[in-house]
Amino acid sequence: MAKGQEYGYNVIFEKEGDVYVATVPALNYSSTFGESLEEARAMVKEMIQLYLESLQEDGLELPEPDTQGETITERVSVALA
């Protein structure tokens, strides 16, 4: 990882019970959580940093950053007859 270079990844946030779970599909669906959405955002940022640093220390290739824009996830319900 080049010093100062930014790597951006899409994150999926889901409310599960009393916590928010943050999942990063590009990083083998790694996930973390926080008691608030803000805490989950902070935790996932730290997780991504540690994940990339670990790969770098092991001499492994870093996953390509997500180049598409923001991912939108919505719950869609249907009723079966």
N, C-alpha and C positions, 0 to 999 in steps of 0.2 A: 504494500500500500504506500503510495507516494505521500510524503508528508504534506498535509494540507489538502490532499485530494479528497473530494466528497464522493460518497457512494450512497445512492438513494434507492430504497426498496419500498414497494407497496406493502402496507400492513393492513390486516383485517382485524377490526375490533368487534368483539361480541360481548354482550352482557350475559353473564352466566351466574345466576343467583345473586350474591352480594358483591361480585367482582367483575372487572372487565378483563377479558382475555385478548391479548394481542398476538397475532400469528403472522409470520413472514414466510409466504410460500416459496420465495426464491432461495431461502436458507433452510431447505429441507423441512419446511413447515415448522420451524422452531417457534416456540411460543413462550410468553411470560404473562404476568397479570398484575393488576393493581386494584386497590379498593375504590379508586375513582378513575375516570377516563384520563385525567391529567397525569395521575400516577402511572397508569398503564403506558401512556406515551413516553414518560421518562424511563420506565423500566425497559421498554422495547428498544429505545435508543441505546441504552447501555448494553443490552443483549446483542444488538447488531455490532456495536463496537468490539465487544469481547469476542464474538464469533469470528469477525474478520481478522482481528489480531491473532487469534489462535491458529487460523488457517495460515496466516502469514508466517508465524513462528515455526510452523511445521513444514514450511516450504511448499504449501499447496496453493493451487490456483484459486483466486477469489471469484465468487459468482459475479456474473455481469450485472451491473445495476439495472433496475427496471427503467426502461426508456419511455414507456407509455405514461400517459398522464395519470391522474388520480383514478383509483379503482372505486367504483360505487357498488356497494353490496346492499341489497334490499331483501326483506322477507316477503315472499309471495305466497299467498294461501289459495287453495282451490278446494272445492267440495265435490265429492264424487256422488253420483246418483245411486 
